[in-house]
Amino acid sequence: MNGELEEIREFLERCPELARLPAETRTGLVRRLTLRYLREDSPFPPADAPPGELWIVRTGAAELYDARDQLQDRLGEGDLLNTTHASNLHGRITEDALIYQLEADRARDLAGRDEAFREFVDLDTDRLRAPAATSPAGERSLLTTPVRALMTPRPIMSPTSLTLREAAQRMTEADISALLLHAPGQGDIPVGILTDTDLRHALAAGTDPGCSVAECMAQPVAAVSRDTPAFDALLRMARRDIHHLPVTNGENGPLVGILSSTDLIRHQGTSAVYLVRDLRRADGLDALRDVMRALPSLQVQLVEAGADATQIGQTITTVIDTLTQCLIEQAEAKLGPAPAAYAWLASGSQGRHEQMVHTDQDTALVYDDAAPPDADAWFQRLAEEVGEGLAACGIRRCPGDVDPSQPHWRRSTRDWEHEIRRVLSHPSPRDAMLATHYLDLRVIHGPTRLFEPVRHTALEQGYRSEAVLRMLADQAREVRPPLGFFRQFVLERGGEHADTLDLKMRGLMPIVALARVFALRAGSDARSTLERLRAARHAGVLSEGTGADLIDAWQFIATLRTRLQAEQIRRGSAPDNALSPNELSGLERSHLKNAFRLVAHAQKAALAQAEQVHG
């Protein structure tokens, strides 16, 4: 290969989307390319370019537009355009360009000779879905395995008329750890469950072994369908702090089996259920801190099992919710009974069920309007105790003081109602930040009646307020994906994480902000980012295409973030959100650029739509 062809080959190796092709495929490509020079403002692709051609930008830049002249893409050095996938686009050269052209007949010839190239040019234009699941789970992971594959079929059922002694005898004879119970004459409908733990607690408390099991059984019974993914069953157990689930044929069908946490742990070494159990059993702050040391390992396990970012976020959030509840109970034991009913609230990623191990506290508190005048001092002490406990267990204090030890985040129901109404009535720039926290708030301890009606009123008010929707839209504009004009990454410039990408603040938060404003516009009460995007798309507030792009981009970036943190944990480093592009393969860099590009385009398209609606 002469020097000119060698130079072309080296250039193709640096192109992210071509770097994954075998070397011999790139060599075949090099020999078929033609170099074209296109002046600024000339059409691109050229008017005479037929479908099936491949264009590779060597120098310069181009822009592509759809039929409505909306900007769809910017191409810079190393970027590709397959005219087969761009038949509905037109564009122009924005900077004098040298572009390699693979003519259609030469592309067909190479595709006929080289399977790798044939697969490459036949790829669908959406390149985000394939690499998102980069941690293979194996054929029998909890994510894909249905409950029916792990359950114990034909579980033993007994009537509620049994005594504790008789129940214990049946469990011993059958070598089972839980007994499903039915009402007399209704043998196929479980109304309660008695576990060996329930038996031990009852007898330790001095309960008469001759009393009816109905007095000690757990009820009502939470069940799952036989087709439910095992991972969802695991989450349900963790959230309810239970270890057995009856299994039905369909949502409300007949009983067909029983699933235990032991079945799940035996199948896959996931410890979320046991982590929650150990937190519940922990006696004191030191014990809670010891249990929470296992949280990073749990995230690594979930990544290795093939869990996506949504599933990992739900699991980590469940554990931190449980930790918070345990700290609240310990604080109450120390401070004495609460002077009034109250609820502990979570905001931010915890409120949205999207937490990872690298997280901080975004919390608030609401108490009953009937609280006595001196009650606020007690709630302040509670907030300080819980906040200090969370920090001791590795959940950092909020740098923005979103913390119920601060008066702003500790209010009566009536005061919360007045505050949220104030923010949504005459919003200021500072109120935009407050509104984002308020809309994400979720009750994790205490009666929901103290806050959920306030939140629903706020959603109705925000849905009708053009000022609020415009305020949130303006805020969503401020957070830009880290992609420059020529599709190069824009890295952090200084500080501890210089020359890295902040996957959370610059990658995920733009999508979170968009989801929040469009869910509000749709009148949805959803909290998680993906649920908000789906609700907005269903309501027609987001187009199908824009909604799908944002969902795909969130899933890809969030999953990449979980993998980054898992690798940091494996190396013994503290997990964070700072990713060096040098740690990515060429293909991964290309996918990440595509994800950021989709977000940037979605911001423009979606927010322009909002301006038309409210303009």
C-alpha positions, 0 to 999 in steps of 0.5 A: 500500500502506497503512502497516500493509501496508508494515510487514508487507512490510518484516518479510517482507523481514527473514525469511531464508527469505522474503527470496529470494522476488521482491518481487511475490511477497512483496507478494501474500503480504502481502495474504493474511496474517491476524494471530493472537495466541496465548497462552503454553501454547496449542497450536501449530499450533492444533488447527483448522489444516489442512495447507497453511497457512503460519505466520510468527512475528512476535513470541514463541516456540514449540516443536515436538515429535514423536510421542514428545514429543522436542523437534524445533524452536524457532521465534522471530521470522521463523521459518516453519512449513508445516503440510504438512511438520509433520503429525507434529509438535505444539507449544505457544507458549512465549512470548505470540506474534503470528503471521501465518497464511496460510490454506490456501485463500489459499495455494493461490490465491497458488500458482496465480497465482505460480510462485515461491511455488508452488515455495517451498511445495513445497520439501522440508523438508530445506533443507541439501542444495541450498545446500551446493554453492554453487560451480558447477563447470560441466558438465565439472569434475573432480568429475563427469567420469569418467576415460574422458572424459579418458584416452588409449584403446588405450594401447601395450603392450609386453613386459617383454623389451624393452631400455631402448633399444628402449623409448625408441625405441617411446616416441619413435615413438609420442610418448608419455611412458609405456609399459605393460609386460606379461609375455610371452604376457599382452598385456592385463595390465600388470605394470609401467610405464616413464615418460620420467622412469624412463628418464632416471634409469636412463641418468643412473645409468649403467644399460646401455641394453641391459638389460631394462626389467623392471629399471627399470619401476615395479611393481606398477601402480596402476589406476583404473576408467574410471568413476572420477571424475577428481578421485579419480584426481587424488588417487590420483596425488598420494598416490602421487607418480605421473603415469600411471594405467592405466584398466580396464573395471571394477575388475578388467576389461581395460585400456582406456586410460591417464590422465596428470596432463597430461590432468587439468591440461589439463582443469582447472587443478588443481595438486595433483599438481604441488605434490606433485611440486615438494615431492618435488624441493625441495632444502632448507627454503627450496625447500619453503617456496617450494612451499608458498606455492602451497597457498592458491591450490590451495584457491581453485582447488578451491573454484572447481572445485566441490570439496566439503569432503571432497575439499578436505580430502583434497587439502590433507592429501595435500600436508601429508603430503608436506611432512612426509615431505620434512622428515623425509627432510631431517632424517634427512640432517642428523642421520644414520641413525635409531637404530631403526625409527620412524613419524611420526603425525598426529592432529586434522584431518590424522589425519582427512584434513580439513585446510584451509590454516588449520591447525596441527600435531597430531603424534606419534612412535612408535619400536621397542621394540628402540631403544637407551637413547639413541635418544630423544634422537635422536628428540627432535632429529628432532621439533624439526627437523620441527616447525620446518620445518612452522612455517616452511612455514606450518603453525603449532605446536600451541597444546596442545603435541601435538608429538613434541618433547614427551616425552608425544607421543614413545614406544616402541610398548610405552609407547604401548600402556601409555599408551592402556590407562591412559587407556581404563581409568580415564579422567579429564576430562583423559584425554577430550582425550587419547583424542580425539587417540589415536583420530585418530592415523594413520601418515604416515611409517614402518612402520604395524606400530609403531602400528596394532596398538596403535590396534586394541587401543585401539578394542577396549578402548574399544568394551567400556568404558562409562566411555570411551564415557560420557567421550567422550559427556560431552565431545561435550555440552560443545561446543554449536552457536552458536545461542541459545534463539530461533534467533539466532546466538551470536557470539564476544564478544571478542578478534580475532574478536568478533561472528563465528561460529567455524565450526570450533570451534562448528560442525564440532567438535560433529559431529566429537566425536559421530562419534568416540564413535558410531564407537567404539560401533559398533566402527569403525576409521574416522577421517574424520568422515563415514566414522565417521557412516556406520559408526555409522548402518550399525551401528544405533548412530545412527538413519538420520534422525539420521545423515543430519542430521549428515552433511548439517550437516557437509557444509554447514558444512564447505563454507561454511568452505572458501568463507569461506577461499577468499574471504579468500585472494582478498582477500589476508587470512590465512584463518581460521574466523571468519565474520561473519553479515553476510557471508551472504545471508538464505537462507544465514543460514537454512540455517546456522541449520538446520544448527546446529539439526540438530546441537543436536537430534542431540546430544540424541537421540544422546547420550540414546540412548547413555545408554539403552544404557549407563545 
